[in-house]
Every structure is written in structure tokens, then in C-alpha cells.
Amino acid sequence: MSDTPVFIRCNNCLMVNRVPQDKLWSKPACGNCKTVLEVPRQPVWAKLESFDRAVAYWPETLLVVFTSSSCLYCRIFDPVVNELAAQRPGKLKVMKVDIEIDEYLSQRFTITKTPTFIVYRNGVRIIRVDGAPKEKTDLVKWVDNLINYTSY
């Protein structure tokens, strides 16, 4: 892991905490209220009630994947997305939205192709890609470039 710290917002007091990457596995606590910070290590299924809050409050890179159980490409890229979340805890949070279950979000974002990837950084939408990349490695390279890019 690199030496750069990860920024994680406390769900209790909303304070942004700077956490060294080597401390992510030891249940880091908020410096303000001492609540254990949540560090997602696997994709989280989005809920309509908390979607906007989750996007606005995540201070690092957030990858939102609009998927469908009937989509072949979604099933092909699902292990890659899961691996991205597991290998980049704190730096990348992955949220999945099932367009068949949550029709409101799919209509709100005008999802016409699956999978659709939308990347946010510090609550601001950076980029959107409709449809699957040609190769699985293209998605990994694309996400890594967005994580490491410092100026928007």
C-alpha cells in the first residue's frame, strides 16, 4: 500500500478523518467522537432513501454501478467490480444499483445501457460511461487513473 492517507467521513459526527492506509484494517476511530469509521471493502447496494447522502458524504472516489440481473455484461464485470472494492478500501467505494428493483434511480439518471458507471469525487460527478468496456482490465485502469488523479 502507498503512504498516502485516506479520507473517511464519520457517519456519526460527519467529521472527515485522515487515516493512514496501514491502519484501515484495525478499525480506525473518528478523531472527534471516537466512533469506529466504516471502511467499505465490498460493494454496497444503494438505497433510494440514502443514495444522495452516500454520494455527498463520501470524500474519496465513489463508483456507482447501475446493473441488471438479466445483463450478461453485468455478470461478467461483477467480479471485477467486487475485486476493485476489496483491493482499494478507503480510496474507492463501490455502490451498486439494480435498475430492475430501483426504477426511480434508473429513471433519474436516464440509464439506457447496463452496466453504466458513474464516478463521483467528493460529492461531484466526474464522469459517466454507458456500457461495458472492451476488456476487464480497461475498467481497472480507468478507475485507478481516476483515483490517482488529483485535480478536477
Secondary structure, 3 states (H helix, E strand, C coil): CCCCCEEEECCCCCCEEEECHHHHHHCCECCCCCCECCCCCCCEECCHHHHHHHHHHCCCEEEEEEECCCCHHHHHHHHHHHHHHHHCCCCEEEEEEECCCCHHHHHHCCCCCCCEEEEEECCEEEEEEECCCCCHHHHHHHHHHHHHCCCC
